[in-house]
């Protein structure tokens, strides 16, 4: 997704492997219109892989949020150095992100 902008199944890197797995030379895109549950998108300002600019550029290209039928919103993590690894291993991830995420999830239960 980062390289070619396609939100798709795993690309096995060569046509033969993709043909064997998917019956086509490139991996199939995920059909995001089938995701009917509310989805919230979160990013950290310290993330060099998924930046706010990248998210907004992607949305302008009619990607993720526009293809999801029930988006809740795009939310920054309120810590300027929060990065890609912090989503999993950040010491304060619970306080900065996951407590808020639980509130959002409860709202749409």
C-alpha positions in Angstrom: 0.0 0.0 0.0 2.8 2.4 0.9 4.5 1.9 -2.5 1.7 1.7 -5.0 -1.3 3.2 -3.2 -3.4 0.0 -3.5 -5.1 -1.4 -0.4 -4.9 -5.0 -1.5 -4.0 -8.6 -0.5 -0.3 -9.5 0.0 1.8 -9.1 -3.2 4.0 -12.1 -3.4 6.3 -10.1 -5.7 6.3 -12.2 -8.8 3.6 -13.0 -11.3 3.8 -16.8 -10.9 3.2 -16.7 -7.1 0.4 -14.1 -7.5 -1.2 -16.2 -10.3 -1.0 -19.3 -8.1 -2.5 -17.6 -5.1 -5.0 -15.2 -6.7 -5.5 -16.4 -10.3 -4.2 -13.0 -11.5 -0.8 -11.4 -11.8 -1.5 -8.7 -9.2 -3.1 -9.1 -5.8 -6.8 -8.2 -5.6 -7.8 -5.0 -3.9 -9.8 -5.2 -0.7 -13.4 -4.1 -1.2 -13.7 -1.5 1.5 -17.4 -0.9 0.7 -18.1 -4.3 2.4 -16.8 -2.9 5.8 -20.0 -1.7 7.3 -19.0 -1.2 10.9 -18.0 2.3 11.9 -14.2 2.9 11.4 -12.1 5.6 13.0 -8.6 6.4 11.6 -5.8 7.4 14.0 -2.3 8.8 13.3 0.7 10.1 15.2 2.4 13.3 14.3 5.8 11.5 14.9 5.0 8.7 12.5 7.2 8.9 9.4 5.4 6.0 7.6 1.8 7.2 8.0 1.7 11.0 8.2 -1.2 13.4 8.4 -0.2 14.8 5.0 -0.1 11.2 3.6 -3.6 10.4 5.0 -5.1 13.6 3.6 -3.4 13.1 0.3 -4.7 9.5 0.2 -8.2 10.7 1.0 -8.0 13.2 -1.8 -7.2 10.3 -4.0 -10.6 8.8 -3.0 -9.0 6.1 -0.9 -9.7 4.8 2.6 -12.1 7.1 4.4 -14.0 7.9 1.2 -14.4 4.2 0.3 -15.4 3.2 3.8 -19.2 3.4 4.0 -19.3 4.4 7.7 -16.3 6.4 8.7 -16.3 8.0 12.2 -13.4 10.4 11.6 -9.6 11.0 11.5 -8.0 11.5 14.8 -4.5 12.6 15.8 -2.9 11.0 18.8 -2.4 14.0 21.2 1.4 13.6 21.5 3.7 15.2 18.9 6.3 12.3 19.0 3.8 9.4 18.8 5.1 7.2 16.0 4.3 4.0 14.1 5.8 1.7 16.7 4.1 3.5 19.5 0.7 2.1 18.3 1.9 -1.3 19.6 4.7 -0.6 22.1 4.2 3.0 23.3 4.3 3.2 27.1 1.5 5.8 27.1 -0.4 4.3 24.2 -3.3 3.2 26.5 -3.7 6.7 27.8 -3.0 8.6 24.6 -5.0 6.3 22.2 -6.6 3.2 23.4 -8.8 4.7 26.2 -10.2 7.1 23.6 -10.6 4.3 21.1 -12.6 2.2 23.6 -15.0 5.2 24.1 -15.5 5.4 20.3 -16.1 1.6 20.1 -18.6 1.7 23.0 -20.5 4.5 21.2 -21.0 2.3 18.2 -21.6 -1.0 20.0 
